[in-house]
């Protein structure tokens, strides 16, 4: 074997070694729900897509409302099912999400309407389009992988960035403002209520003490204080010790739970008889709000919903292995009564 053959063999071996090491599925990042993530696998793939499509029972000519259009994954699948003349109205409060959805859905042209708005304004969005009723509504709650993967948004503790966390970057207080201004007791309440963090008081106390020396500006500064505030065993546990605090701040900044219940009721108001409503949540606080809203709207003589999921649906084992984000997803569905 000459030197040229040896060189080729070495290149082949090094390439194989590189691929086997860096494509190993065990080497994955962890998102702010404490779950492992793989951007390549799910950046543009909506969670539990087939289950949602089955419950929506999309039909040609139908009108469907995607209240969290995000990257346009659900909207694209619905548009394919309701063609050739069905329509999707997609709303999202994130400018980047609306732009991404517009690019993804450009082939559907006049069958899609995209609007920047909070889903709490869904009725106003439909009125502006002279639409009174829709045949289906879908909510895909929480923070998206696209938002987590942008350090400048401040959603993730995995990369350093400004403490922003606003889904709509044009309005509202940032996480930085909350962390630097809230009294210790109020900050502890936010972390405990929205993050269900057992060490909320210790974290709040450490944050207040640290900000007296220097105001917080970045995610890494906050993570460092959290790591010092909690016990060592917790700081090095299976779930990152900043997970629940970041979740709590994000929910507080965007008032996610406050608007969710009323938005579900508004969605039921605009559903046509036999129209379907699907809601995907990713943590217990969201699911609790959805469950309570469904229960209150499906009981008594004035019931307006028939719940289709006695217990929330979860992703299949195949999807969980392929898309780690789906591991914490819960889907609830209901049908509008006449």
Secondary structure by P-SEA (a helix, b strand, c coil): ccaaaaaaaaaaaaaaaaaaaaacccccccccccbbbbcccccccccaaaaaaaaacccccbbbbbcccccaaaaaaaaaaaccbbbbbbbbccaaaaaaaaaaaccccccbbbbbccccaaaaaaaaaccccccbbbbbccccccccccccccccccccccccccccccccccaaaaaacccaaaaaaaaaacccccaaaaaaaaaaaaaaacccccaaaaaaaaaaaccccccccccccaaaaaaaaaaaaaccccaaaaaaaaaaaaccccbbbbbbbccaaaaaaaaaaaaaaccccccccccccccbbbbcaaaaaaccccccbbbbbbbbcc
